[in-house]
């Protein structure tokens, strides 16, 4: 039997590639919009929060040198 170079599979791959490129472009545009909106939003000011660096920055709660896992 010979190889089938043109047929349903090759046509399907071309269409799939075109659709994939369009979907990827659309996803990138949506991601840019979300990123732009996120950068505009600011976190509310914290009241009575810890001074200095975030105490949970390493995945543990640290206060006055004492660490506890949670």
C-alpha atoms as an extended CHARMM CRD file, in Angstrom:
* protein
*
        70  EXT
         1         1  UNK       CA              0.0000000000        0.0000000000        0.0000000000  PROA      1               0.0000000000
         2         2  UNK       CA              1.1670000000        3.5070000000       -0.7650000000  PROA      2               0.0000000000
         3         3  UNK       CA              1.3030000000        6.4600000000        1.5790000000  PROA      3               0.0000000000
         4         4  UNK       CA             -1.5880000000        8.8640000000        1.5490000000  PROA      4               0.0000000000
         5         5  UNK       CA             -0.1230000000       12.3740000000        1.6070000000  PROA      5               0.0000000000
         6         6  UNK       CA             -3.2550000000       14.3900000000        0.8100000000  PROA      6               0.0000000000
         7         7  UNK       CA             -6.5650000000       13.5000000000        2.3040000000  PROA      7               0.0000000000
         8         8  UNK       CA             -8.8430000000       14.0060000000        5.2330000000  PROA      8               0.0000000000
         9         9  UNK       CA             -6.0540000000       13.9550000000        7.8090000000  PROA      9               0.0000000000
        10        10  UNK       CA             -3.8550000000       16.5460000000        6.1150000000  PROA      10              0.0000000000
        11        11  UNK       CA             -6.8120000000       18.8790000000        5.4660000000  PROA      11              0.0000000000
        12        12  UNK       CA             -7.9500000000       18.4920000000        9.0650000000  PROA      12              0.0000000000
        13        13  UNK       CA             -4.4910000000       19.4010000000       10.3400000000  PROA      13              0.0000000000
        14        14  UNK       CA             -4.4310000000       22.5740000000        8.2450000000  PROA      14              0.0000000000
        15        15  UNK       CA             -7.8250000000       23.6860000000        9.5550000000  PROA      15              0.0000000000
        16        16  UNK       CA             -6.9100000000       22.7300000000       13.0990000000  PROA      16              0.0000000000
        17        17  UNK       CA             -3.6800000000       24.7320000000       12.8390000000  PROA      17              0.0000000000
        18        18  UNK       CA             -5.5730000000       27.7930000000       11.5830000000  PROA      18              0.0000000000
        19        19  UNK       CA             -8.1890000000       27.4990000000       14.3310000000  PROA      19              0.0000000000
        20        20  UNK       CA             -5.4960000000       26.9800000000       16.9530000000  PROA      20              0.0000000000
        21        21  UNK       CA             -3.6700000000       30.1350000000       15.8720000000  PROA      21              0.0000000000
        22        22  UNK       CA             -6.9060000000       32.1470000000       16.0210000000  PROA      22              0.0000000000
        23        23  UNK       CA             -7.7620000000       30.7660000000       19.4670000000  PROA      23              0.0000000000
        24        24  UNK       CA             -4.2420000000       31.4740000000       20.7390000000  PROA      24              0.0000000000
        25        25  UNK       CA             -4.3830000000       35.0490000000       19.4610000000  PROA      25              0.0000000000
        26        26  UNK       CA             -7.7780000000       35.5640000000       21.1130000000  PROA      26              0.0000000000
        27        27  UNK       CA             -6.5220000000       34.0910000000       24.4100000000  PROA      27              0.0000000000
        28        28  UNK       CA             -3.4940000000       36.4080000000       24.4070000000  PROA      28              0.0000000000
        29        29  UNK       CA             -5.7150000000       39.4470000000       23.8170000000  PROA      29              0.0000000000
        30        30  UNK       CA             -7.9930000000       38.4240000000       26.6940000000  PROA      30              0.0000000000
        31        31  UNK       CA             -4.9930000000       37.8680000000       28.9680000000  PROA      31              0.0000000000
        32        32  UNK       CA             -3.6460000000       41.3310000000       28.1320000000  PROA      32              0.0000000000
        33        33  UNK       CA             -7.0280000000       42.8770000000       28.9990000000  PROA      33              0.0000000000
        34        34  UNK       CA             -7.1870000000       41.0040000000       32.3260000000  PROA      34              0.0000000000
        35        35  UNK       CA             -3.6140000000       41.9870000000       33.1720000000  PROA      35              0.0000000000
        36        36  UNK       CA             -4.3480000000       45.6250000000       32.3810000000  PROA      36              0.0000000000
        37        37  UNK       CA             -7.4620000000       45.5900000000       34.5920000000  PROA      37              0.0000000000
        38        38  UNK       CA             -5.5760000000       43.8800000000       37.4050000000  PROA      38              0.0000000000
        39        39  UNK       CA             -2.7640000000       46.4390000000       37.3210000000  PROA      39              0.0000000000
        40        40  UNK       CA             -5.3000000000       49.2780000000       37.5740000000  PROA      40              0.0000000000
        41        41  UNK       CA             -6.9740000000       47.8030000000       40.6540000000  PROA      41              0.0000000000
        42        42  UNK       CA             -5.1900000000       48.5450000000       43.8990000000  PROA      42              0.0000000000
        43        43  UNK       CA             -5.4530000000       46.5850000000       47.1020000000  PROA      43              0.0000000000
        44        44  UNK       CA             -7.3680000000       48.3270000000       49.8720000000  PROA      44              0.0000000000
        45        45  UNK       CA             -5.2910000000       49.8630000000       52.6450000000  PROA      45              0.0000000000
        46        46  UNK       CA             -4.7400000000       47.4650000000       55.5060000000  PROA      46              0.0000000000
        47        47  UNK       CA             -5.9130000000       48.5860000000       58.9440000000  PROA      47              0.0000000000
        48        48  UNK       CA             -4.0710000000       47.3040000000       62.0450000000  PROA      48              0.0000000000
        49        49  UNK       CA             -1.9280000000       45.0010000000       59.9090000000  PROA      49              0.0000000000
        50        50  UNK       CA              1.6290000000       43.9580000000       60.6620000000  PROA      50              0.0000000000
        51        51  UNK       CA              4.3340000000       46.5370000000       60.0570000000  PROA      51              0.0000000000
        52        52  UNK       CA              7.1740000000       45.5740000000       57.7570000000  PROA      52              0.0000000000
        53        53  UNK       CA              7.3040000000       42.6800000000       55.3410000000  PROA      53              0.0000000000
        54        54  UNK       CA              4.3800000000       40.3040000000       54.9400000000  PROA      54              0.0000000000
        55        55  UNK       CA              4.5840000000       37.7120000000       57.7470000000  PROA      55              0.0000000000
        56        56  UNK       CA              3.2780000000       34.9190000000       55.5070000000  PROA      56              0.0000000000
        57        57  UNK       CA              5.7870000000       35.4890000000       52.6960000000  PROA      57              0.0000000000
        58        58  UNK       CA              7.4620000000       32.1000000000       53.2090000000  PROA      58              0.0000000000
        59        59  UNK       CA              4.2650000000       30.1080000000       53.7380000000  PROA      59              0.0000000000
        60        60  UNK       CA              4.6570000000       30.3260000000       57.5170000000  PROA      60              0.0000000000
        61        61  UNK       CA              3.3910000000       32.9180000000       59.9630000000  PROA      61              0.0000000000
        62        62  UNK       CA              6.2740000000       34.7620000000       61.5800000000  PROA      62              0.0000000000
        63        63  UNK       CA              5.9560000000       37.2690000000       64.3890000000  PROA      63              0.0000000000
        64        64  UNK       CA              8.8540000000       38.5060000000       66.5170000000  PROA      64              0.0000000000
        65        65  UNK       CA             11.0700000000       35.7000000000       65.2280000000  PROA      65              0.0000000000
        66        66  UNK       CA              8.6460000000       32.9280000000       66.2200000000  PROA      66              0.0000000000
        67        67  UNK       CA              7.3740000000       30.8710000000       63.2910000000  PROA      67              0.0000000000
        68        68  UNK       CA              4.3120000000       28.6510000000       63.1050000000  PROA      68              0.0000000000
        69        69  UNK       CA              3.2110000000       26.4790000000       60.2000000000  PROA      69              0.0000000000
        70        70  UNK       CA             -0.3500000000       26.5230000000       59.0750000000  PROA      70              0.0000000000
